[in-house]
Amino acid sequence: MYVVVVYDVEQKRVGKVCQFLRRYLNWVQNSAFEGELTEGQLEEVIAGIRDIVNRRSDSVYFYVIPDRRWCRRRVVGVEKNITDAIL
């Protein structure tokens, strides 16, 4: 499944959230990540985020798309991190 994660957390936790999400997903924009995950990986990510954030003041949104072919991304301006590049 394809997952997009966006977050708004207090400054003191931004680095922890970003570092944690980089282990699973591609950074595409400030406070935004995306990429392919299995169901198990998604549950790991959600559990890890729950351990980091303060649920009273922070928010993290998970957009889960069953198949990437149903996801179309359009960028206006500079694309900060191209995830479609093949090395």
MORAVEN-V173709 format. One record per residue. N is the residue number from 0. RES is the residue in three letters. NEAR is the number of other C-alpha atoms within 12 Angstrom. Layout:
n	res	near
N	RES	NEAR
N	RES	NEAR
This chain:
n	res	near
0	MET	22
1	TYR	27
2	VAL	33
3	VAL	33
4	VAL	35
5	VAL	28
6	TYR	31
7	ASP	24
8	VAL	27
9	GLU	20
10	GLN	16
11	LYS	14
12	ARG	22
13	VAL	25
14	GLY	19
15	LYS	22
16	VAL	37
17	CYS	33
18	GLN	20
19	PHE	25
20	LEU	36
21	ARG	20
22	ARG	20
23	TYR	29
24	LEU	29
25	ASN	30
26	TRP	27
27	VAL	25
28	GLN	22
29	ASN	20
30	SER	29
31	ALA	28
32	PHE	35
33	GLU	36
34	GLY	32
35	GLU	26
36	LEU	30
37	THR	19
38	GLU	16
39	GLY	13
40	GLN	20
41	LEU	28
42	GLU	17
43	GLU	18
44	VAL	31
45	ILE	27
46	ALA	16
47	GLY	21
48	ILE	31
49	ARG	21
50	ASP	16
51	ILE	26
52	VAL	27
53	ASN	20
54	ARG	15
55	ARG	11
56	SER	14
57	ASP	22
58	SER	23
59	VAL	31
60	TYR	21
61	PHE	24
62	TYR	24
63	VAL	24
64	ILE	22
65	PRO	17
66	ASP	16
67	ARG	18
68	ARG	11
69	TRP	12
70	CYS	18
71	ARG	11
72	ARG	15
73	ARG	8
74	VAL	12
75	VAL	7
76	GLY	7
77	VAL	10
78	GLU	15
79	LYS	16
80	ASN	17
81	ILE	18
82	THR	18
83	ASP	12
84	ALA	7
85	ILE	5
86	LEU	5
